[in-house]
Amino acid sequence: MKNKFSWKFFVAIILIIISAIFYIINYFIFKDTRNLFFYLIIDTAFLPIDVLLVTIVIDNLLSRREKKSMLNKLNMVIGVFFSEVGTKLLSYLNNYYENIKNISDELNKINSWNKKDFIRFKSNIVKNEAMFILNPNEEENLKTFLGSKRDFLLRLLENPNLLEHETFTELLRAVFHLTEELVSRNSFENQPKSDLEHIKLDIRRAYLLLIKEWISYMQYLKTSYPYLYSLALRQNPFNKNPKIIIE
């Protein structure tokens, strides 16, 4: 920080000296102090406008560009999450959702959606009164899958850049919490009703956040990366018979 300040300080001094030299040269050539001070005042008067342009307008443009670059990097991380965990996790959690056919039929038509359709579905899914059914075998399979991805989820949560993406951070927390709940149980046989309801609540939270984030990611791919979108469509977790091979 000290070196950075010194560099700026010396540049400022050099620029002031150069400016003073030009004013002195102007005086010795034209011998006109009146015009010299006139233009000095005019230049000084214009200085706040220069500051306005640099600090507000240009800085705003640079901030937008930086934010766009950051969002692109974050979407790369989100893409890795869905490749490693998200898409497969949706397939698992679909087995718990009582009315999966209702949203599966709609999400299988995602390729024909426009911007308004994406917004509408994300808005509706938040209000969805999802009902879930649990059984020991399904819970054990989910526990095994999430347990194998625990270290990966931890590394994502440790990424400070993800704090810029609040909805995805919330999703990661929900999925990691569900993982901790499941791996902390030795068995899912003879679960009391209170424990079943608690697990259902954790699954519901993770599931709805996961669908919402998956929709946002699909919209991003459709707009920015059609070739990645094509693969994501063929891996659609809401399609019971996905076909990776293009026929």
C-alpha positions in Angstrom: 0.0 0.0 0.0 2.9 2.3 0.9 4.6 1.8 -2.5 1.3 2.3 -4.3 0.7 5.6 -2.5 4.3 6.8 -3.3 3.9 6.0 -7.0 0.7 8.1 -7.2 2.2 10.9 -5.2 5.3 11.2 -7.4 3.1 11.1 -10.6 0.9 13.9 -9.2 4.0 16.0 -8.4 5.4 15.5 -11.9 2.2 16.4 -13.6 1.8 19.6 -11.5 5.4 20.6 -12.4 4.8 20.0 -16.1 1.7 22.1 -16.0 3.6 24.9 -14.2 6.3 24.8 -16.8 3.9 25.2 -19.6 2.2 28.2 -17.9 5.7 29.8 -17.3 6.6 29.2 -21.0 3.3 30.8 -22.0 4.0 33.9 -19.9 7.6 34.4 -21.3 6.4 34.0 -24.9 3.2 36.1 -24.8 3.8 38.4 -21.7 0.1 38.4 -21.1 -0.8 37.7 -17.5 -4.4 38.7 -18.0 -5.2 35.9 -20.6 -2.9 33.5 -18.7 -5.0 33.9 -15.5 -8.2 34.0 -17.5 -7.6 30.5 -19.0 -6.2 29.3 -15.7 -9.5 30.1 -14.0 -11.5 28.6 -17.0 -9.5 25.4 -16.7 -10.0 25.3 -12.9 -13.7 25.9 -13.4 -13.9 22.9 -15.7 -12.0 20.7 -13.3 -15.1 19.6 -11.3 -16.7 18.4 -14.6 -13.5 16.4 -15.3 -13.8 14.8 -11.9 -17.5 14.1 -12.5 -16.7 12.4 -15.8 -13.9 10.3 -14.4 -15.2 9.3 -11.0 -18.9 8.8 -11.8 -19.4 8.1 -15.5 -16.2 6.2 -16.3 -16.0 4.5 -13.0 -19.6 3.3 -13.4 -18.8 1.9 -16.8 -15.8 0.1 -15.4 -17.8 -1.2 -12.5 -20.4 -2.7 -14.8 -17.8 -4.3 -16.9 -16.1 -5.8 -13.8 -19.5 -7.0 -12.5 -20.3 -8.7 -15.8 -16.9 -10.4 -15.8 -17.4 -11.5 -12.2 -20.9 -12.9 -13.0 -19.4 -14.9 -16.0 -16.8 -16.4 -13.6 -19.5 -17.2 -11.1 -21.7 -18.9 -13.7 -18.7 -21.1 -14.6 -18.6 -22.2 -10.9 -22.4 -22.8 -11.0 -21.9 -24.9 -14.2 -19.3 -27.0 -12.3 -21.8 -27.4 -9.4 -24.5 -28.7 -11.7 -22.1 -31.0 -13.5 -20.8 -32.5 -10.3 -23.8 -32.4 -8.0 -26.8 -30.3 -9.1 -28.2 -32.2 -12.0 -27.9 -35.6 -10.4 -29.3 -34.2 -7.1 -32.4 -33.0 -8.9 -32.9 -36.5 -10.3 -32.7 -37.9 -6.7 -35.0 -35.3 -5.2 -37.5 -35.7 -7.9 -38.2 -39.2 -6.4 -39.4 -37.6 -3.2 -41.7 -35.0 -4.9 -45.3 -36.3 -4.8 -46.5 -34.2 -7.8 -43.4 -34.4 -9.9 -45.4 -35.0 -13.1 -46.9 -31.5 -12.9 -43.6 -29.7 -13.2 -41.8 -32.3 -15.3 -44.3 -31.9 -18.1 -43.7 -28.1 -18.0 -39.9 -28.3 -17.7 -39.6 -30.8 -20.6 -40.8 -27.9 -22.8 -38.1 -25.5 -21.5 -36.5 -25.3 -25.0 -39.4 -23.4 -26.3 -39.5 -20.9 -23.3 -39.0 -17.2 -23.7 -37.7 -14.8 -21.1 -41.2 -14.3 -19.6 -41.6 -18.1 -19.2 -38.4 -18.3 -17.2 -39.4 -15.5 -14.9 -42.9 -16.9 -14.5 -41.7 -20.3 -13.5 -39.1 -19.1 -11.0 -41.8 -16.9 -9.4 -44.3 -19.7 -9.2 -41.9 -22.3 -7.8 -41.2 -20.2 -4.8 -45.0 -20.3 -3.9 -45.1 -24.1 -4.7 -46.6 -26.1 -1.8 -44.4 -29.1 -2.5 -45.4 -32.4 -0.9 -42.7 -35.1 -0.2 -42.8 -38.8 0.5 -39.8 -40.4 2.3 -38.7 -44.0 2.5 -35.6 -45.5 4.1 -34.1 -46.8 0.8 -34.4 -43.4 -0.9 -32.9 -41.6 2.1 -30.0 -44.0 2.2 -29.3 -43.5 -1.5 -29.4 -39.7 -1.1 -27.2 -39.9 1.9 -24.6 -41.9 0.0 -24.6 -39.5 -3.0 -24.4 -36.3 -0.9 -21.8 -37.8 1.4 -19.6 -38.5 -1.5 -19.9 -34.8 -2.6 -19.4 -33.3 0.9 -15.8 -32.2 0.3 -16.7 -30.7 -3.1 -19.6 -28.7 -1.5 -17.2 -27.5 1.3 -14.7 -26.2 -1.3 -17.5 -24.2 -3.0 -18.7 -22.7 0.3 -15.1 -21.6 1.0 -15.0 -19.6 -2.3 -15.3 -15.9 -1.2 -16.4 -14.9 -4.7 -19.7 -16.8 -4.3 -20.8 -14.2 -1.7 -21.5 -12.0 -4.7 -24.2 -14.5 -5.8 -26.7 -14.6 -2.9 -29.2 -17.0 -4.3 -26.5 -19.6 -5.2 -24.9 -19.2 -1.8 -28.3 -19.8 -0.2 -28.7 -23.0 -2.3 -25.2 -24.3 -1.3 -26.0 -23.7 2.4 -29.3 -25.6 2.0 -27.7 -28.5 0.2 -24.8 -28.7 2.6 -27.2 -28.6 5.6 -29.2 -31.5 4.1 -26.0 -33.4 3.6 -25.0 -32.9 7.2 -28.5 -34.0 8.4 -28.4 -37.2 6.4 -24.8 -38.3 7.1 -25.4 -37.6 10.8 -28.0 -40.4 10.9 -26.8 -44.0 11.1 -30.1 -45.4 10.0 -33.4 -44.3 8.5 -35.5 -47.3 9.8 -38.3 -46.6 12.3 -37.9 -42.8 12.1 -40.3 -40.9 14.4 -42.7 -38.6 12.7 -41.0 -35.5 14.0 -37.7 -36.5 12.4 -39.4 -37.4 9.1 -41.0 -33.9 9.0 -37.7 -32.3 9.8 -36.0 -34.1 6.9 -38.9 -33.3 4.6 -38.5 -29.6 5.4 -34.8 -29.7 4.6 -35.4 -31.6 1.3 -38.2 -29.1 0.3 -35.9 -26.1 1.0 -33.0 -27.6 -1.0 -35.3 -28.8 -3.8 -37.1 -25.5 -4.5 -33.8 -23.5 -4.4 -32.2 -26.1 -6.6 -34.9 -25.9 -9.3 -34.9 -22.1 -9.2 -31.1 -21.9 -9.7 -31.2 -24.6 -12.4 -33.8 -22.6 -14.3 -31.6 -19.4 -14.0 -28.6 -21.4 -15.2 -30.5 -22.8 -18.1 -31.6 -19.3 -19.1 -28.0 -18.1 -18.9 -26.8 -21.0 -21.1 -29.5 -20.5 -23.6 -28.6 -16.8 -24.0 -24.8 -17.0 -23.8 -23.6 -20.6 -24.6 -25.9 -22.5 -27.0 -23.6 -25.5 -27.2 -23.6 -25.9 -23.4 -27.3 -25.4 -23.4 -27.7 -28.2 -25.9 -26.0 -30.7 -23.6 -27.9 -29.4 -20.5 -31.2 -30.0 -22.4 -30.2 -33.6 -23.2 -29.3 -34.1 -19.5 -32.6 -32.6 -18.3 -33.2 -34.2 -14.9 -37.0 -33.9 -15.4 -36.9 -36.1 -18.4 -37.4 -39.8 -17.4 -35.7 -41.0 -20.5 -33.0 -38.5 -21.4 -31.1 -39.1 -24.6 -27.5 -37.8 -24.7 -26.9 -39.1 -28.2 -28.1 -36.7 -30.9 -30.2 -38.5 -33.5 
